[in-house]
Amino acid sequence: MKQLKAKLETLCIFRELQNDPVISSLHAYLENPTGSAYAGFVAALYSADGGNLGGYVKGLCLNSENVYVKLVGSGKDIPEYLHQSLLAELDILQEVAELDKTKLCASLEYPAFLPDFTTEKLNLKELYLRRAENIGKYGYGIYAQNRMFYVDEAGAITPVHHPDRIELSQLVDYESERKVILENTKALLENKPAANILLTGDAGTGKSSTVKAVANALWSEGLRIVEVRKDQLRAIPKILDELSGNPLKFVLFIDDLSFLKDDDNFNALKAVLEGSVTAKSTNVVIYATSNRRHLIKESFSDREGDEVHRNDTLQEFVSLSERFGIHVSFSKPDKKTFLHIVHHLAKESGIDMEKEELELLAERFALERGGRSARLARQFIDGLLSK
């Protein structure tokens, strides 16, 4: 056990693992093998992984954001000395993963009960090298563990721990609109030219749900989504710089986009779309949704006045939408489409009701709320389920 302690102290590529609570508790036990130290290690393992040491070590290795995996992700050649160091350290971590209560407590003289834990058989070298070979699908660090992200107040890309799991199969109608978005996103994953997309249409027609469903459908192929608020648009160049060297593909998602006149965020987005701030990223596209076809909110007074270039200024505002490579419009559903969505959701939810009664209630629900939409159809069905 003392040899294992010394080996853990020599970790270099995986050195950050020494700060992991489970590994550091194990090291403390190996340094001073007492009943209390052993219980402290098992308690840390219980808290972190429920008690599966092998599974926990595997997760630490595969999700480590270390120098080796970053070099692989950037496409650079790996020096032989670095590769040999990786293999040696994986042998050490394999030894840790194979520990059990019997091995750890072999020399421990402690008459009272000691907690047990489990492990699993695995080949860390094989798993890690396979992951490295497919880095474009798996990623590393926080991007290996999560599919959706947001930009926090400090400008850091942060995981969404409980993302919307909506699937394409749950969306009804708008097949042609979804196909455009899906095919463009697949082109991105295949390293083909992919365009930025503007999704416009009435509220509740499924614009945002479509983007999230596409992200969920393709995340296992190496797609991640990062949501950026409208007031964070000036941070996009920094985000692009951060993501440009990542082996994964990203959608920067801006929901409910619109601007007031003289809005600084307008110029920030315009600069990004035109590529005047940073080189176009080959692994990032921007998808934005808006309830407006023209993204600038104009007042009547904006259309009048005596400025010489008033018309040119307004034209610049309303043409921002044209700077997106693809524009997809989600129109408000008519009665037939709305009822088709209602029937699909009712069947999916196991609601058994006469067709005429269901349609009558659905239409009444929509008219009371001033219109029809996919969102309203879902709200109507949820209301029936709650009764």
N, C-alpha and C positions, 0 to 999 in steps of 0.2 A: 504493500500500500504506500510505503514511503517513496518507492520508485515512481508510482503514479502521480504522487504529489509533485515530485521534481519534474516530471514530464509536463504536467499542466502549467508549471511555471515557465516552461520554454515556448509556449504557444506564441506565435508571431503573427501569422496571417489571421488567425482567429483570436487575437489577443483580447479583443473587447469582451470575449466570453468570460474572462476572469472577473468581470464586473457583474455578470449575471448572478442573481440571488441563489439559484440552485447550485451552480458551479462553485461559487464562492463559499457556500455552506458546506459543500463536499470537500473543498480544499481545507476548510477549517477543521473538519472532522479528521481528515487524513493527517493533519498537522498535530492534532491533539485528540486521539480517538477515545472519547468518553461517551457515556450513554446520553448525556445532555447534548453533545455535539451531533451525535447520530440522529437524535430526535429532531434537532434543529434542521438538519439536512432534509429529512423526510417531510417535515412540516413545510419547508420551502417547495419541495416537489409536489406535495399535495395541493398547495395553493396555486402553483403555476400550471400544473398539467393533470391534476387528479391522481398522480402517483405512477405514471408510466415514464420511466427514466429513458428508455430507448427512444420512444416517440418524441420526448422532449428534446433530447440531444439532436435527433434528426431535424426537428424544426429549427433549432438554433443554427445548425450548419447550413441548411438550405436557404434560410432567410438572412444569413449574414451578409452585410454590405461591406465586404472586405476588398482589399487591393486586387486580389486575384480575379474575383468575379467582375469587378469594374473594368479591368483590362480586357477580359473576355467580351464584356458588353460593348466596349468601344471598338472591338474588332482588331485590336492590336495583338501582336505576337507575344506569347508568354515565354519569358526567359526560362531556360531549363532549370536553373537553381530555384526559381519560384515554384515551378511545377513539382519539383522534388520536395520542397518544403511543404506544399499542400498535401502530398501523399503521406508524408511522415506525420503531419498533424491530424489527418483523418484517421490514421492508425491509433493515435492517442485517444481521440474522441470515440472511436469504435470501442476501445477498452473501457471507457467510461460508460458507454451505452450498454455494455454487457454486464455491468455490476449488478449484483443482487444482495439481498440481506445476508446470505450465508458468507459470501466473499468479504463483505464489508465488516461483518462482526466476528470473523474467524479468530481474531486475537483479542477481542473485547471481553473482558471479564465483568459481566453485568448480569446478576441473577434475576432481575425483574423483567417484565414484559417490554419488548421493543417493537415498534410498528414496522410493518412490512410494506413493500411496494412491488410493482411489477415492471416488466420491460418487454421488448419485442425483438425478434430476430430481424436483423437488417444488415445490409452491406453498404456502409456509408460511402466508400470510394465509388462504387457503382452508381449509387443514387446521385452523388454530387457531380460526378463527371457527366452523367446523362443530363442533369439539369444545366450544366455549363454548356453542353453541346446545343441545347435548345433554349438558350438564354432569351431569345427573341419572343418566346411564348410564355416563359415563366417569370422573367425579370429577377430582381433581387431586392433585398431590404423591404421597406414598407410596400413596394409595388408588387412583390411576390405574394404578399399576404392579403391584399385588398384590391377591390375592383373599382371603387369610386372614391373620389377625394374632393376636398374643397380647399379654398385658400383662406387661411385664418387672418385675424386682424394684424398679425405681424408679417403677413405676406408669405407664410410657410405653407407648403402643400401638406395637407393633413388628411389622414384616412377617415372615411365615413364608416364607422364600425357596424352600423345597422342600415345598410343601403336598401333602397327600393328594389325588390326582387322581381318586378314586373317582367313578364315574358311576352315575346311577339305573339304567341298563340292566344294571349288574353286580349289582344287588341282586335277590334272588329271593324271591318270596312277599311277604307283608305289604303288598300293594298298597293296601288300604283305609287302613292306617295312614299310609303314605307320602302318599297322596292328601290327607289332612287337613293334613299339614304343608306340602305343596307349595301347596295352595290358600290357606292362611293367609299363606304367604310371598309369593305372587303378589298377594294383597290389599294387603300392605304396599307392594309396588312400585307398585301402582296408586293409592296414596294413599287406600285404603279402610281402615276400622277393622280392625286385626289384633291378635290376642291373644298373650299370652305362653303358651308351651307347655311342659308337663311330660311327658317321655317316660319311662315306667317299664316294667320288665320284667326278665327274667332276663339275666344276663351273656351276651354273645355273640349276642344276638338282632338286632343291627343298629341299635340306637338312635343311637349316635354316627355310624355310617356313613351313616345316612339324613340326618342334619343336614348332614354334609359334602357328600354327593351333591347335596342340594338347593342348597346354596351354589354348588357347581360348575356346576350346571345353569342358575342364574340370575345368575351374576356379570356376564355381558355385558349384563344388563338393569339393572345398577346395584346389585347386592347384594354386601355384604362381610360376613365373619364374624370376630368378635373373641372369642377364647377367654379366659375369666376363670377362674382357679383358685378353689377354695372359700375359701382363706385370703385372697383379694383382694376379697371381696364388698363390703367397706366402701369400696372405691375406685369402685364402680359409679356413685354420684352424680357424681363428678368425670368419669368416662368419658362419662356421658350429657351433661354440660355441654359436653364437648369435641366430641361428635358431633352435637349438636343443630343446629348451624348448617351441617352438611355436606350437600351436595345428594344424596348417596348414601343407601341404606338399609342398616341393619346388624342382624345377629343377634348378640347377646351370648350366647355359648355356654358353659354351665357343665356340665362332664362329671362323672358319678359323684357326684351331690350327695347328701349326708346330713349330719346333725348329731348331736352328742352333747348331752345335756342341759346347759343353762347355757352353750351355745356363743354367743359374741358375734356370730358370723357369721349366726346365725339371725335375730337382731333386725335386722341390716343388710339381709338379703334381704327380710325381711318389710316393712320400711319402704319399700323400693324398689317392691315389688309392690303395696303399698297406695297408693303415690304420696304418702306423707307427707313424703318427703325432697325430692323434686323433681317438677316437673310432668311428666306422662306425655309421653314423647318421641313425636313422630309419625313419626320415621324409625328407631326402634330397638325391637326386641322381644327378649325373653329366652327362649331355649330351654335347658332343663335336662334332663339325663338322670339317672336314678337306678335302682339295682337294687331299691329299696324303694318300696312304694306310699305309706307314711307316712314322711316324710323324717327324723323324729326317731328315733334309736335308743333304745328304751325297755328298761330292765331290769325284772325282776319287782318289785324293790323300789320302782320308780317308781310302781307301781300300788297300793301300800299306803302306810300312814303315817297320821299324824293331822293333817295340814294341812287346814284348813277348806276351802281352795279347791284341793285337790289335783286333783280331777276337772276343774275349769275349766282348770287349768294344763296338764294332759295334753291336754285337748281343743284348746287353743291350739297345742300342739306338732304334733299329728297333723293339724290342719286347714291347715297351711301349704300343702300340696299343692293345696288347694282355692282358694288365692289365684291360681293360674295360671288363665287363662281357658279353656284347653283341656288336657285330660289324654288322652294317647294311650298305650295299654297294648300292649306287645310280649310276647305269651305265648311260652313255650318251645315249639318245634315238636314235633308228635307224630311218630311213625315215618314216616308217609306224607309229611308235609311235609319232614321231614329228608332223606329219600331223594330227593324231588323236587329239593331244593336241590343235593344231591350230583350227580345226573344232569345238571342244568343246568351246574354248574361243570365237570364232567368233559368235557362236550361243548364248552364254551367253551375249555377248555385242550387240546383235541385228544387226550384220553385214549381209547384204543380198548380196551375191556374188556367181556367178557360181562356182561349185566345182573345175573345172579344172583351172579356173583363180586364185582362192584363193590358190590352191596348187602350181601353178607355181610361183606366187609371193612369197609365203612362202619359197619355196626351194631356190629361187634366193636370198632372204633376208638372209637365213642361210648360203649359200655358200659364199656370199660376206663377211660374218663375221667369216668364218673359221670353222663352225660346227653347230650342232643342240643341243638345250637344251630347257627345259621348260621356262627358263627366256627369251631366244630369241623368243620363241613363243609369250610370253606376250608382249615383245617389238614390235614385228611385228604387233600384233593386236592393240596395243596402237597407232602405227604409222598410221594404217588405220583409226582409230577413229579420229585422229587429222586432217585428210584431209577433 
